Amino acid sequence: MNLEVITICDAATESQGKLNILGAFDTIFAKELPAHHPQCAITVRVRFSPEEKGEHKIFIDIIDELKAPLVPRYEQTFTVRIPGEEQSGIANFIINYQNLALKQYGEHKINLDIDGKLKATLSFFVKGPR
């Protein structure tokens, strides 16, 4: 299993296995708190070898500096299929969020877990007025 992409972005789509990412970012500016970020997406692309065919489970947690969740945990069971003589298969995930509630400034984290193992932690930052 190889994690190829994890990002937070303005929007993403998938078409015939192709992942389209628009506006990847790592900082949200908020004039005051609490704030709401109107629209964003967490985008993930994972590549699997033929030996990894079958059912898997993905979890995504978004937490603030105090490790408090911003949204309920994302959880999905998925099946990896690798057709014919292909050398590998991919799984793309796009998790959309509207009005993401931000209660504090500082570093926030997106934790990606697959099959009970932490595969990545991605930081993003909420900053106040300068």
Sequence and secondary structure as in RCSB ss.txt:
>XXXX:A:sequence
MNLEVITICDAATESQGKLNILGAFDTIFAKELPAHHPQCAITVRVRFSPEEKGEHKIFIDIIDELKAPLVPRYE
QTFTVRIPGEEQSGIANFIINYQNLALKQYGEHKINLDIDGKLKATLSFFVKGPR
>XXXX:A:secstr
 EEEEEEEEEEEEEETTEEEEEEEESEEE SSSSEEEEEEEEEEEEEE GGG EEEEEEEEEE TT  BSS  EE
EEEEE   TT S EEEEEEEEEEEEEE S EEEEEEEEETTEEEEEEEEEEE   
